[in-house]
Amino acid sequence: MTRLDELDYLGLPPAKQRLYNIKVFFADLPKKCGSALKKIPSAIGHGFAGIGGFFKDIGHTFADGDVKTKLSFFIMGFGQFFRRQIGRGIIFLIMEAVFIVFMAMFGFGYLADMRNLGTVAVEKTLNDYGLEVTVYKDNSLKILLYGVLTIFFVVGFLWTWYLNIKQNYTAQKLIEEGIRPKAFKDDLKSLGDEQYYKTLLAVPLLGITVFTVIPIFFMILVAFTNYDYAHLPPESLFSWVGFENFQTILTTDISGSGKFAYTFREILIWTLIWALVATFSNYFLGMFVAICINRKGIKFKKVFRTILVMTIAVPQFVSLLLVSKMFANEGIVNSILLKLGAITENIGWMTTPTMAKIMVLVINLWVGIPYLMLITTGVLMNIPADLYESAKIDGASGIKQFTKITLPYMLFVTGPYLLTSFTANINNFNVIYLLTAGAPKTMEYDGGAGKTDLLITWLYTLTITNNDYKMAAVIGILVFLVIAVISLVVYNVSPAMKNEEDFQ
């Protein structure tokens, strides 16, 4: 596109300046994406530099610290006790005591067992009456889970230990300058005043760690084991297998047939096609419906909006299950068409691979268009009217106004929504599972996969039906990496982050 110099840009009306900024953003988008990817190695380097600086800071603290500070490296809270910070000292000392007791009684044992995830699963013995009794010994799943929890507990303790020595060093410097360090009551008052944000964020941060970070870490470790139907605790143990599972899903399987890798490739392609078509078809058709309803001269606008909103009010799983029954081989749709003579035999709406894929895409439109209609209606009402007036004066057609004004403005404002919608459709379990459950099944695919399965529904089959947890974990990691990279790159170049001042 032709770039304007600064004087020409400043001479534009505010509305046209905003439109120009939108066009520049999308013209520069490929270049910005490439630039963001090039910064990844530099970010990794800065991360390692930060780790080095962390250890350097600890060494500096120990070298410059007095006796109280140095002893706090070994006995947490020691310095606080002698600097009249009794409350802090008690808390740090209790934390160290809890850590020592936990590691002595449980932690070290689980960390040691994580090397091989157990040695004996069950042991059969005879009781006093000569009957065989099964005694369960090691449980690989518990060892791995409690080992992960121990690792996080150790990390949390190390952070607390670092906080302890930094507070000691800070108090030492304040006393050297003749300033009295804060007392425990001052800390409590601070948590309800200038540091109230820490009080509010403590519970959400703990929840994210327990319910998101730890499960992700656990899933990553499962991907490096042989945890499947043949190695199910507590009857049997599973063990570490390194990158064998990744080799199976990305190249060939153990037997060399490559069927699992073929299945993964085909389902990944269908998942990406589904996500792209489902996202942009809903987006553009929802926008089209909103434009039609908002046109001047259209009557009963509120009625049309109410009808569309009512489809949202009905629980999605009810609608999808009903539609799946309607389009079954013996469903009402085939029955009506047979009676009308339109067909001579039942149509396999959900049993023919190509037809089933088309049907889930079409039915998804019915589910998704009302949401997009509501979202785009609000945005359309905020597009400056003088842009359209200027375009009409210049002789622009309706299509030209849409492509040059409406669409760029919509993409600029709803860019983050498009990204989140795309990632949500990659993991859209409900539509596929409730309509087809991945059917039709085929012998071409491994792991019980079907022609309409997405990666997320195949993952469900691998875990719930096949008990193949190791391959499900690998798929989960790969999906997470794809979504994370796309999200980070797009959000960092998104105008919602870089050009929000254009809408102030």
N, C-alpha and C positions, 0 to 999 in steps of 0.2 A: 504494500500500500504506500501511497505518497505521504511522506512525513511533512508536517508543517513546521516552519521555524517558530521561534518563541513569540515574535511579534504577531504573526498571523494567528497563532493559537490564542494569545491574549485578546485578540480582536474578536474572537468568536463569542456569541452569547453563552451564558452559563450552561444552558441545556445542551448546546452543541459541543461545548467543551467536554461534558460528561460522556456524550456519545462518541467523541473522538478518543477519549481515554479507553472506552470499552473496545473500540476497534484496534487500538494499539496493543492492548493487553492480549487479545486473541492472535494478533499477528506475531507477537513476540513469544507466545506460549511454547512452541517447540524449542526455541533457543533457551528459555528459562528452565525447561525440564532437563535439557542437556547440562546446563550449568549446575543445577541442583545435584545431579548424579555425579558430576566431577568433584563436588565438595565432600562427598562421602569419605574418600581416603584421608582428606585433611581433618575431618571431624574425628575419625578414628585416631589419628595422630595426636590431636588435642586431648582426646580421652586418656591416652597413655601418658601424656605429659602431665595431666591433672593427677593421675595416680602417683607418678613420681614426685610431684609437688606435695602430695598428701604425706608420703613417708618422710620427705625432707622436713616438713613442718613438725612432725612428731620428734624427729631427731633434734631439731632446733629447740623444741620445748624442753626436752630432757636435758640438753646441754646447758641451757640458760636457767633452768628451774632451780629453786632452792631445795633443801632437804625435804620439806613437806611436799613439794610438788613431785619430786622424784619418788618418794615413797608412795605417792598416789598412783604411780604406774603399777604398783604391785598390790596395794591395799586401797581399793576404791573408797573414797570419802575420807581418807586419812587427813588430807590437807584441809578439808572443810571443817572437820572437828576442831582443829587447832586455829582456825581463822574465824571461829564463832559462827559458822554456818551449819549449825547442828542438824537442821531439817534436811538440807541437801546431803550431808554426810550420812545420815541414817538411811536415806533412800538409796544412795549409791552402794552402801555396804550391804543392804538387804539384797539388792540386785546381784551383787557378786556372790553372796552366799547361796542364793537361789540357783545361780548358774552352776556353781561348783557341785551342789547337791544333785541337780538335774543331770549334769554330765557324768557324775560318778555312778548314779543309779541307772540311768537309761541312755543318755546321749552317746557316750563312748561305745557302748555295746552296739547300738544301731549303726553308728558310723563304721565300726569294724565289720559288721555283717554286710554292709553295702558293697564290699569288695566282690563277694560272690553270691549275694542275695540268699544266703542260707545253704546248709549242707544236707540236712535230713528233714524231709517233709512230714512223713508219718513213721511211726514205729509200732509194730504189732507185737504184743506181749500176751502172756497167759495170766489170768487172775488166779485167785486162790481156789476157784472152782474148776480150773482147767479150761475156761472159756477164753477165746481170743478177744483181746481188747485193743482197739486202735487208739494210739496216743498221738496227737498232733504236736509236732515239734516246731520247726521253722516255717514261717509264712512269708514268702517273698514279697507279697503285696504290702503287708504290714511293715516289713523291714524297709522297703523303698519309701513308703509314705512317712513313717516316723523318722527315717533318715533325712528326708527332705525337710521335715519340720525342724529337726535338730540343726540342719545347716542354716535355716533362717533364724533360728534361735541364737546360734553362734554369731551370725551377722549382726543381729540386733544387739547382742551383748557387746560386740566390738565397737559398734557405734556409741553405745552408752559409755564404754570405757574411754573412748576418744573424747566424748563430751565431758567426762569427769576430769581428765588431765587438762583440757583447754580451760575449763572453769577455774581449776586450781591456778593455772598460769595467769589467767586474767586477774584473779583475786590477788595474787602475789604482786603483780605490777601496780594494781590500785593502792595496795598498802604501801609500797615503796614510794608512791607519789603522795602519800598522806590522805588517801581517800578510803573511807570505810566501805567494804563490799556490801552488797545487798544481803539482807537477812531473809530467812525463809518466808516470813509474813509478807515481805516485799515481793517475793516471787509469786506467791498466791494472788496478791493484789494485781500484779502485772498480767497474770493469765486472764483476769477479768477486765483488763483495761487495754493497754497498748499492744499486748500480745494475745488479745482475745481470739484472733484468727487461728492461732495454734490450738486453742481449746475447741473451736468449732470444727477444725479439720482433722482432729485426732481420730475421732470415730470413723469418718469416711475413709481416711487413709488406712486405718486398721482393717476395715472391711474390704477395701481393694486388695490389700496384701493377702488376706486370708482366702477370699473368694475368687480372686482373679490371678494374682501373680503366682501364688503357690500352686494352684492347679495347672497353670501353663508350664511352670518348671517341672512339675511331676509328669505331665504329658510328654515333654521333651525327653525326659529320662526313659520313659516307657518305650519310646521309639528306638532305643538302643538295646532293647531286650528281645527275647523270644516269647513274650507274654501272649499266648493264644489258647485255643481250645485244648491243645495237647499239653499245655503247661499252666493249668488252672489251680491256684492255691484254694484251699489248704491241702488238697490231695497230692499235688506235685509242685515243684519249684520251677521258676523261670530264671534265666541268667542273662548276662551281658553278651551281646553278639556284635558290638561295634556298629559299623555302617552297613551291615548286611541288608537290613530292611530298606535302606535308601537305595542300595544297588538293585534290589528286587523291583522297586517301584519306578526307578528311573531308567534302568537298562534291561536286564533280564532277571528272571527269577532263578531260584536255586537249581531247578531242573534244567534251565537253559531254554525253556520254551518261550519265555517272554510274554506270556499271556497276561500276567498281572500288569506289566508295564504297558501293554497295548490297551488294556481296560482303563488304566489311569489316564492315558493320553486321550482316548476317545471321550471319556467323561469330562475331562478338563476342557476339551474343545467345546463340547455341548454346553458346559457350565458357563463359559465365557460368552458364547453365542446367546444363550438364554439371558444372561445378565445385561448384555448390550441391548438386545431387542426389547426385553421387558422394561428396561429403564427408559429408553428413548421413545418407544412407542407410547407408553403411558404419558411421558412428558409432553410430547408434541400433540397427541390427541387430547390430553387434558387441557393443554393450552388452547387448542382449536375450539373445544367445547366452551371454555371460558370466554374466548373472543366472540363466539356466536351469541352466547347469552348476554354479553355486555354491549352488544351493538345497539346503537340508537334505533328506536322504532320497534325493537323486540318486545312483545307483550308477555305477561305472566313470568317475568324473570324470577320472582320469588318462588313460584310454583316449581319451575325447573330446578332451581337450586335445592329446594326442599326434597324433591324426588331423589336427586343424586345423593344428598346427605343421608337420606334414609337407608340407602344401600350400605353406608358406613356403619349405621347404628346396628344392623344385623350382624351377629358374631360371624367372623370370617369362616371359621371351621364348619358352621352350620351351612352356610351358602355353598362352600366347596364340596362338602359331602353330598348335598342335595344335587348339585350339578353332576357329580360323578355318577350318581345313580340314574339320573336322567339320560346320560349318554352311554350307559352300559349296553352290552349287546342285546339284552332283553329289556332295555329301558324304554321310557315313554317316547323318546324321540324316534327310535327305530320303529316302535309300534305304530305311531301316527303316520310315518312315512310309508310303511307297509300297507296300512289301510287306505291311504290316499293313492296307492299305486305308483308312488314316486320311485320306489326301489323294489327289487324282487327278493333281496336277501338282506339280512342285518349288516349294517356298516360297522366295521371295527373302529369306532371313534377312539377308543382308548387301548385297543389291542394291536393296532398296526403302528409300527415305529414312527413313520413319517406323519401319519394322521394324528397320533398321540402328541407329538411335539408341537404340531400346529395348534391342536386343541388347548394345550396348557398355556400357550402364548396368547391365544384369543381370550380364554376365560380370565387370564390375568389382567387383561385390559378392563374387563367389567369390574374387577376388584380394585384396580389402581386408579382408573380415570377420575372418580369422584374426589380422591385426595388431591390430585394435581389440579383439578378444576378449582378447588377452594384456595390452594396456594397461589396459583397463577392469577386468580381474580384479584387478590389483594395487590399483587405486583402491577398488574395492568392498570389498575386505578391510579397508580402513582407515577406512571409515565407522563412527563410534561406534555400537555396538550399542544403547546406552541410548536413542538417538533412535527406533529402531524399537520398542523396548519401550514408550516413552512414547506413541508413536502408536497402538500396539495397545490400550493401556489407555484412550486417548481414543476408541477405536472407529473409527479410520481404516482404510479398506479398502486392499487391496494397490495399487490404482491411485493412491489418495491418497498412500500412502507413497512411491510412485515419483515422483510429480509434485512433492511437497513436500519430500522428503528426498534420495532417490537422484539425481534429475536435477539439482537445483541444486548439489549437492555435486560431481557429476561435471563439470558445466560450469565450476564454479569452479576445479577442479584442472586440467582438460584444456583450458581456454580457449586457451592458447598453441598447443597441439597442433592444435586445430581451425583456427586461423589458418594455421599452416604447411601443414596438409593441404589447405586451400582453395587456397592459392597454388601448392602442388605440383600440384594437379589442373588448374589453369589451364594449367600447362606439362607436363601429362601426355602425353608424346610416345608412350611405349611402347604403351599400351593401344589408342589409336586407330590408330596406324600399323601395328601388327602384326595387328590384327583386320581393319581395312577399308582402310588406307592412304588414308583420306579418302573412299572410295567410298560411295555411287555418285556419279560425276562428273555434272555438269549444265552445260548451255549457259547457264543463268541466271547462273552465277558467272563471274567473270573470274579470270585468273591461274592457271588449272588447278585451282581449288578444287573440293572435293566437299561433299556434304551433311553428312558426319560430320566434316569437317575442323575441328580447333581452330585457334586462331591460330598455335600453335607448329608444327603439322604443315603448315599452309598456308605458313608462313614457310620451312619446309624445302623445300617444292615450289618456291617462288619462287626460292630460291637454287640448289639442286642441279639442278632440272629446267629452270627458265625463265631462270636467270642474271639475275634481276631483283633485284639487290642493293640498289638504292636503296629500293624499296618494302618489302623485307624489313627494312631498317634502320628505316624509319618504324614498321612494325608492332612491331618490337622495342622501340623507344622508348616507344610508347604502352602496351604491355604492362608495361614496367618502371615507368612512371608510375602506372598503376592499382595494381599490386602494392605499390609503395613507399608510396603514400598510405594504402592499406588497412592495411598492416603497421604503419606509424608511428602511425596513429590508434589502432588496436586495442591495440597493445602498450603505448602510453602510458596507456590507461585500463584495462588488464588488471589483475585482482586479483593476478596472479602478481608484478607489479612494485610495486603499491601496498599490498597487504594480506598480504604473505608472513608477517607476524608472527602472523596468525590461525592458522597451522599449526605454530607453534613449540611 
